[in-house]
Amino acid sequence: MTLTPSAALGGLPSSLSEELLAEYDKIARNYREDRWEAAELDGGRFCEIAYTVCKGYLEGHTYPAKPTKPSRFPDACAALGKVPAATGPQSVRIGIPRVLVGLYDVRNNRGVGHVGGEVNANYMDATFVLHAVQWVMAEFIRIYHGTDTKTATSIVNALVDRTLPVIWSVGDRKRVLASGLALAKQTLLILYAEPGGRKDSDLAADLEQPRLANYKRVLRTLHDDRLVEYRSDGNVEISPKGSKLVEEDLLPTVRV
């Protein structure tokens, strides 16, 4: 499932939707690459864009071309909750703004934002930031795209640019730069970077497997293990179980 920002966040000016997605993408990528401090610092900018979106929604879908930064962020978010309930859904008035205040607190009052802070940037803070922005993005997509929570979450996952240092895109081919990996693990890495899925013939070409019939056995084994979904049309898509394996077992250990 692949959507452009304009399709997933219809009704927003392209400048806002693209910047919102870009900030989310940076957070997800920095988290994936263990850059905890960078992931958290980007959370502050995400908050300002998300606040602008909420405020514009509640002002009759009137949005500025660029995000605005209120002088007192917690107070500005609290003010959104005081508008009449008929103005917009509760998540836009109360739910999202409250999450944004927590995110902004990590940015300003923990070790992330200032040298010498009482708590250093770490995995725990970065994990909170990542999952909080994922929830906010899913809520926006659910509201603006007119879909259910499950579908919105799937769209969020598909919108992330899963660029991996271990994967090299050259022309229409994907190459795994790490050596010594089993064919199944290389397949999972490529599919992780392609959340919308990839054809079995393309995967075989990526991995320089001249005999597609033989390579299909690898794909069927991955399918049987529920690490991928291998459909009759030849499309292969990584499963949540497969993504977890990549994130927890492969990415921390593979080196280029």
N, C-alpha and C positions, 0 to 999 in steps of 0.2 A: 504494500500500500504506500504510494508516494504521492504527496500533495505539495503544491507550492504554498508559500506563506499566504498568498492572496486567496487561495482556495480554502485553506484550513482556517484562516482568520478573516473571512469575508466581512466587509463592512469597515475594516480599519484602513486608514491610509497606508499605502505600501511602505512608506518610510518607517512607520511604527511597527508594522508586522514583521518587516525584514530585520529591523534592529532588535526586536524582541527575540526573534528566532536566533539571530547571530549571537546574542548574549547567552541565551540558553545553550547553544551549541558549544560556546567556549567553556562554560561551566562543566558540561558533560565531558568534554574532551580533556580538560585539565584534571578532572577527577579520575578519569580512566588512566591518565598518565602519571598519577601520584603527585601531581603538583597542587597540594592542598591549599597553599596560600593563594596562588593565582586563582583557583576556583572560587575561593571565598571573596576575594576582592572584586571579582566580576559580579558577585551577587548584589552589590550595592547599585550598580548601573541597571541591572535587571529590575530591581525594586522601583527605580524611578520611572522606567518605561511602563511597568505594570500598573503603577499608580496612575499614570497619565491615561492609560486605557480605561481603568475603572472610572476615573473622574469624567472622562469624555462620554462614556456610556450613560452615566447618571445625569449628564447635562444634555440629554436628548441626542446622543450619538454625534456630538460635536467634538471633533478631535483636532488638536494642533498638529502641525506638520512635524514638529519635533517634541521629544519628551520634555516635561518641565520638572524642576526639582524644588519642592516646597521647602521653605526655610526651617520649619519644624515638622519633620516627617511623621513622627507618631501622632501629633495633633491633627495633621492633615488627613491621615488615614482614619482617625477616630471620627472626624467630621463627616466622612462618607457614610458612616453608619447612622447618622442622624437625619439623613434625607428620608422623605416618605417612602414607605415600603412599596408603594405602587410605582415608584420611579424605576426600580430594577430588581433583579433577583437578589436573594440574601447573600449569595456568594460574592457578588460584586460589591454590595454595600458593606458587608461585615466579614465574611469568611476570608476572601483574598486579602483585604487590607490588614487584617490581624496577622496573617501569615507574613505579609511584607514587613510589618513592624519587627517581627522576630528575626527575619533575614537581615534587616537593616541593623539590628542590634549586634548581630555577629560581625557585621562589617565595621561598626564604629566602636564597640565597647569590649571586644575581645582582642587577643594578640594579633589578629589578622590585620587590623587597620593601622595600628601604631606600634612602632618599635618599643620594646620595654613593657608591653601590656602584661597583665597579671596571668593571662592564659595564652600560650603560644598557639599558632595555627596548627591544627592536627586533623587526623582522620575523622574524629567524631564530629567536629564542626563542619568539615567539608561534606560529610555524609548527610548532615541535616540540610545544608544548603542545596545539595543536588536533589534530594527528594522533595524538598519544599518547592523548588522551582518547577519540578516535574508536575507536581499537583496543580500549581498555578497555571501552567501551560495547558494541562488537560482540562481544567475548568474553562479557560478561555475558548479552547477548541470546541468543548461541549456546547458552550453558549453561542459562539459565533458560527459554528458549522452545523448546529442543530442536530447533534447526535447524542447517543447515550454515553455513559461514563466509560464502559469497556472499550467502545470503538474510539472514543477520544484518547484514551491511554495508548491504544495501538497506533493512532496517528502520531502522537507525540514521539513514540519510539521510532517510527519510520522517518520522522522529520529530522532526527539527529544525524548530523554528518559524522558517521563513524569512521573517521580517517585514522588509520593505524600506522605507526611508524614502520611496522613489520610488513605492511602491504604496500607495494609499489604499483601505481597505475601507469601503464605505458600504452598509449593508444587505446584500443578496446580490450586490452588484456590486463589481468591482475597477477602480479608476481609476489610470492612469499619470499621475503629476503632472508629469513632465518633458515639456517641449514640444519639437517639432521632430524627434521620433524616427519612423523608418519604421515602418509597421504590423507588419512582421515582428519588429523589435526590441521593440516594445511587447508583442507576443505572448509573446516569450521571457521578458521580465521578469515578466509575470503568471504564466507557467507555472513559473518558478523559485521563485516564492513559493507555489506549489501543487504540492509534489512528488508528490502522489497523482494529479495530472492534472485536467483540466477539460473539460467538454463544448464542442464547437465552437460550439453555439448560445449558451452562456454567454459564451464569449470574444467572439463577435460583439457581444453586448449590452454587455459590458465596454468594448469599443472603439468602440461606437456605429456599428457597421457594419450598416445596414438590410438589405443584400442578402447573405444568408448564402451563396448560391451563389458570389458573387464573392469573398467572404472565404475560402471553402474553397480557392480557388486559392493563396492565401498559405500556408495550412496544408499543402497538398500540396507546395509548393515547399520548405517547411521540412522536411517528411518526406523528400523526395527528397535533401535535403542532409544527412540524418541528424541534424538538430538537434532534431527531435521525433519521436515515434511517434504517427501519426495512424491510429487504428483504425477499422474499419468501423462500430462502434457509436457513433462520434462523439466518443469520448474522445481527448484529446490530452495527451501526457505528454512533458516535456522529457527529452532524452537526456543522457548524460554529456558528449558533445561540446557540446550546447547549454548545459549548466550551466557548462562551462569558458569558453565564449564570453561568457556573462553575467558571470562572476566576473573574467575577465581583461581583457575589452574594454569591456563596458557599464558595470558598477558603478563602475569608477575614473573614468569620464568623465561620467556623467549627473549632472545637478544639478537640484534642485527649484526 
